[in-house]
Amino acid sequence: MLVSLIGTAYRYDVQSLCQTFFPCENFSADTGRVLTVTATPDSVKAVFEENGKKYEAEQQICEKFDKERFAVKKAVYLCLEKATGRSSPWGIMTGIKPAVFYEKLIKNSGRAAADIFQNDYMVLPQKIRLCESVLRNREPALEALGENDAGFYVSVPFCPSRCRYCSFVSASTQNEGRHIAPYIQKLCAEIRGKAEFIKEHKIKITTLYIGGGTPTVLSSDQLELILGQLRNSLDLSGLIEYTVEAGRPDTITDEKLKTLKKYGVTRISVNPQTLEPPVLKAIGRGHTVDDFYRAYELAYGLFDINVDLIAGLPLDTVESFERSLCRVKDMAPQNITVHSLYLKKASDFTKEHSVDPVAQSGLTFEMITLAEKLCESSGYLPYYLYRQKNTLGNCENVGFSQPGKQCFYNIYMMDDLQPIIAAGANATTKLDIGKKDFKRICNTKFAYNYINEVHHAT
């Protein structure tokens, strides 16, 4: 798509809205679509052209909102809505944290916030209710926040294989297994360095999260090296929760779970993504439905368990998605996280054009709506929420929990409420949360580069 901006500079917002209607749109090539956005002191006009047809929309610049930026987004949205005949459940919202934005609206506008969100930002009422629920259900995490508290994140960027929807910077153990031993050695050294920084600044670690990749792709002995280093380096007496992403059921063994338990882990994820065998095969998961049940049974009673499902996967239908969700719900894990499929640029699905984003969008929205109703009717509370670009149906990802079982790390990290000290490849340390000079310090992405780099405390 060719995008021309005249009198305005909000290119990122314009392109994000375009991707709402045309996921994975290429803005550096002529795709036959042309969008022209023209701003004057009083108004913004958007004109979209495709196949000889032209669609227009104009929005007055209003002092009530973020003036020109709001008018640009509204004009583009209304124009593309006319052109496609489609709309977004989140209206002109393009940010990843809609509940946080809604919270700011409430502080500024009080009881009028819901009307503004619905009528001006064009957000569906059901999404407004979701935001209100999330803000309400995250309160225990906010109440537990202390002044010098922080989370600690450890990255283990290895997986048995890469799923077809994934583009995370994780290395397949089939190809990159030789890097695991030196990676662990370097990771432990970085943990020791970060521990010195934590001690020097009198930081209290209250949440600890080991993610990936799939950390349980490591052997029990390899896991023990990392877990032992964390225990020896950090003061963990103030921990509220300790999470390890077990992720792939085919990596979970009784021995590994006993190792996690030995070192005080309280919460794990066991993520089938679907319980439909044809869908599992289509997404390239290397495990069976029985593998998930076996892994879940091994972990049951030892940890709080989170189970991930993805809405919008190829070959999945609303009915088969409901079957998966109901089976998981009946197992009563403490957390259920429902993701919307989003088309990552480097994933197999995107490169092969094997998913039709328009055809799948309606199904994804139905699945997400169903998930919210079924989870909440079964006593699961939505407690954290985030969105991504190129998501089917422009839907969202929501974490649900049993009462009192919210994952505090997810809330703190996603809404930038707590500093995060991070170690490992592709890990990001966040400091000075809430300040204008909020800092993000990012480690190098790839494991083989990480191994050869020199790391400092922050």
N, C-alpha and C positions, 0 to 999 in steps of 0.2 A: 504494500500500500504506500502510495506517495502522500505524505502529510506536509501541507504548507501552512505555516503560521505567519500571520500578518498582524503586527502590533501587539503580540503577546509572546511569552516565552515559556509557557507551561507545557512543553513537549512531553515530559514524562507522564503527566496526568492525561493528556490527550491519547498517547499511545496505550496507556493502561486501560482506558475506556474502550479503545478500539479492540484490545485483546479480550474484553468482556464479550464482545459480539463476534469477534473473529479470533479464537484462540490460536496462539503460535503464529500470528500474522508477521510477515517479513516486511520490515519498514525500510530495508535497504534495496528492495527490488520493486519493479513495476509489476504488480499483480492484477492490474486492470481496475484497481480501486483508487480513487483520489479523494482526499479529504482536505478541504480548505477552511481554516478557522481565522476569522477576521475580527479584531477587537478595536473598538473606538472608546472614547471616554464614557460613553453612555450604555453601550451594549456590545454583545458578542454574537456573531453570526457564523454558523457552521453549514457547509455545503458538501454533500457527499455525492460522488458520481461513480456509476458502475453500469456497464452494458448500455450506455447511451441514456440512462435514466439519472435524474437529478433529484435530490432530496435536501430540504433546507429546514433549519430551525434557528430561532433567534431568542436570546435571553438578555433582559435588561440587567445592568449592573446595579446591585442593591447594597446599601450601606449595612443591611442587616447581617450579611454574611462576610465571607472572606473576599468580598468585592469581586475583582476581576477573575480570580481563580474559580470561585463558585460558578460564575456566569459561563466561563469557558467549559467547565465540566458539564453543566446543565445543558448548554446548547449542543455540545457534541453528543451527549446521551440521547436527547430528544431526536436529534437528526438521525442517528444510527438506529434508534427504535423504529422510526418511520421506515427506514430503508430495509430493515430485516424482518419487521413484524414480530420481533422478540424483545423481551425485557429482562432485567436482572432482578433477582430477589433483594439485592443490596443496593439497587438504584445507582446513584452516581458515586457511591462509596468505592474507593479503590485501595484503601489502606488495608494492612494485614490485621489490624486490631480494632474492629468496629465497636466492640463493647467499651474500650477505653475512650474512643471518640464520643460515644454516647454518654459516658460518664461526665465528660467535659461539658457536653450540651446541658446535662442536668444541672451542673454547678452554675452554668451561665444563664440558663433559661427556666430552671425549676420545672413545674408541671407542664410547661409548654414544650418540653424537649421531645416528647413522643409525637406531637403534632408536627414539629419541625422535621423530625427524622422521616416521618411518613410523607408529608405533603411537599416538603422542599427538597429533601434528599431522595425521596421516592423509594424508601425502604419498606418492604412488606411488613404488615402488622405482626406476623408470626416471628419475623426476625427481630423486631423490636422487643417482643416478649422474651425471646431467647437472650438478648443482651441484658435485659433486666434480671433474668434468672441467673445468668453467669455472674453479674455484679453482686447479686445477693449471696450466691453460693461460694464465692471466693473470700467472703468476709473473714472466716476463721484463719485463713492464711495471712491476711493483712493484720489481724489482731496479734498474730504470733511474731510479727516482724520486730526485731530489735535494731538499735541504732548501728551497731557494728557487725551485724550479721551478714553472711555471704554464703553463696552456694559454691560448690566445687564440682567441676565437670571434667571427666576423663574420656578422651576419644580413643576408641579401638576400631580403626577403619578397615576391618577385614570381614568378609562374608564368604560363605561357601560358594556362592555364585551371585551374579547380579540379576535381580528380577527385571522383567521386560518393561516395567513402568518406571524403573528407578534410574537416576543419574547421579546419585550421591557419590562422593569421592571415597569409594571403598574398594579395596583390592580383593579380588577373588583369590582364595587360598590355593586354588589350583594353579594359578599363574604367579602369585606373589607370596606364596607361603615362606619362601626363603627370607623374606623381610621381617617375619614375625619376631624372631629372637633378638635381632639388633634393635627393632622398634621398641620392644619391651624394655630393653636396657636403656635406651635414650629416654623413653617415657618416664621411667623411674627416676632418672637424673633430673628431669624437668620437675617432677613432683617434689623432689627434695628442694629444688630452687624456689618453687612457688611456696613451699612450707616456710622457708625463711622469710619471704615477703609477708606472709600471713602473720607470722610471729612478730615481726618488726612493727607491723601496723595494728597489732592487737585485734585482729579480725577473728570473729567467732564463726566457724563453719556449722551451719544448721541443716543444710541439704547437700547430699552427695549423690551424683548421678554419673554412672558409667554407661556411655552410649556408643553408637557406631554408625555404620557397620553392625556387626553382630558379635558382641564381646564373648559370648559363649561358644564361638567358633574356636576359641583358644582351648588348650587342654586344661585339665584341672590344675596341673603344676604351673602352667603359665598364668592362669588366673590368680593363683596364690602369690606369685611374684608381685603382681600389681596390687592386689588387696593387702598383702603384707607391707608393701611400701607405703600405702596410704595409712595403714594403722600405725606404722612406726614414725611417720613424718608429721602427721596431723593430729591435733587434739580433737577427737571425735566425741568427746563427752557431751557436747551440746547438740548432737544430731537429732533432728526431728524425724528424718526419713533417709533411707539409703537404698537407692534404686540401681538395678542392673538390667539393661535391655537384653533379655535372653532371646527375644525376637524369633528366630527361625526354630520351630519345634524340633527339627532334625538335628540340632546342635545340643540339645538338652539331654543330660544324663544324670543319673542319681548321684554319681560322684561329684560332678560339677555343682549341683545344687547343695550338696553337703558342704562343699568348700565355701560357697557363698554364705550359707547359714553360719558357718564357723566364724566368718569375719564380720558378722553383724548386719548383713544385707537384710532389709525388711520388705522390699518391694521388687518385683520383676515384671517384665512384659513377656507374654507368650502370644505371638502374633500370626494367626493363620491367614488373615486378610479375607478369606472366604472359606466356607465349609462345603463348597460345591466342587467335586473332583474335576469336571471339565473346565471350570474357571481357573482352578489352581494350575492346571496344565497350560492354559492359555497365557497365564502371566509368568510362567517359567519358574514357579516355586518348586524346590527340590524335595518337597515333603508331601505326605498324604494326610488325609483327614484323620486317620487313625494315629499318625504321628502326633498330631495336635492333642488328641484325647490322652494319649500316653504321657506326653510332656506335662499337660495340665494336671493329670492325676499325681504325677511325681511331685509337683510343686504345691499341690493343694494342702493347705494347713500349715505350710512352712513360711509362706510369704503372703503379703497382699499381692494380688495378681491383676495385671491389666491385660486386656485382649483387644487387639486392633482389628477393625474391619474396614474395607474400602468400598465405597459406593461408586458405581459407574464402570466396573471392570467389564471387559469384553466377555460376551456369552452370558453374563449375569442378567437376570431379569428382576423386576420388582418382587416377584413371587419367590425366586430362589434367594435373593438377598434377604428377604424376610425370614426364610427358613434358617439361613445362617445366623441371623441376629437372634432369633428365638432360641436356637440351640445354645448359643453363647449365653444369652440372658438366663436360661434355665440352669446353667452351671453356676450362676451367682458369683462371678468374679467381682472383686471390689471396684474395679474400673473397667469401663468399656469406652474405647476411643473410636469414633466413626470419622473416617477421612473421606473426602471427595477426591476422586481420581483427578490429578492434574497432569497435564502433558508437558513433561520436562523436555527441554530442547535436545538433550543428549540421550534420552531414553530410546529403547528399541521401538516402542509404540510410535513415537514422534518421527523418528528417522524413516520408519517403514510406512508411515501414514496408514497404520492398521486400525486406528480408532477414528471414527467420524465424530468430531466434537459436537456438531449440530444435532445429529441423530441421537447421540448419547446424553445430551444435556437434559432433555425432558425426563428421561429415565432416572438420571442422577438426582434431579430435584425431587422426584417422587420418593426415591430411596431415602434421601436425607430427611424429608418431611416425615416419612414413616418411622425412621430411626428415632427422631426426637419424640414422637408420640409414644412409641413402644417403650423407650427407655424411661421416660418420665412417668408413664402409667405404672411402671414396675418399680418405682421408687428410686431410680437413678437420677441424680441431679446434674445438670450441665454446669460445669464449674470453670472451664477455660475454653477459649474460642480464638481461632485465627483463620486467616484466609490467605490464598496464594493466587498469583496470576496464572492464567491458562487453565483454570479449574473448570471442569465440565459443569455446565449450568450455572457457572459463577457462584457455586455453593461454598461451603465452609467445612472446617474440621472442628469437631467438638469432643471434648473429654467429659464423660459422664462418670459419676461415682456414687457409691452407696453413701448415705449420710455419715460424715466424719471421716471419710476415706479419700478426700481430695488429695491429689499429688501437689504438694506445696511448691516443689521445684518447677513444675510446669507453669504454675501461675506466676511465680516470681520471674522466671526466665522469659516467658512469652510477653508479659506486660511490662518488662523492664522495671521491676519493683525492688530487686535485690542485686547487689554486685555479684558477678560470677567470676571466679578464678578458674581458668581452664588450662588443661594440659593435653598435648597430643596433636596429631596432624588435623588440620582444618578446625581446630578448636578456637573459640573466641572468648577472650577475657573482656568483661565489661566492668568499668570502674566509674566512680563519680556519678552514679545513677541519680537522675533527677536534677542534675546541674546543667548549665548551659554548655560546659566543656566536657560533657559526657564522653568517655573514652571507650573505643573498641580497639583491642589489640589482637590481631588475627595471626595465627600460626600458618605456616605454609600448608598447602592442601594435600600434597601427595606423600604417602608414607616413605618412599625412597628418598625424597628430598628432605623430609623431616629428619631422617636418620643422620644425614650429613650436615645439618645446620647446627649452629651454636645457639643455645637458648639462654635467655636471661630470666630473671625472676618475674618480670611483667613485660 
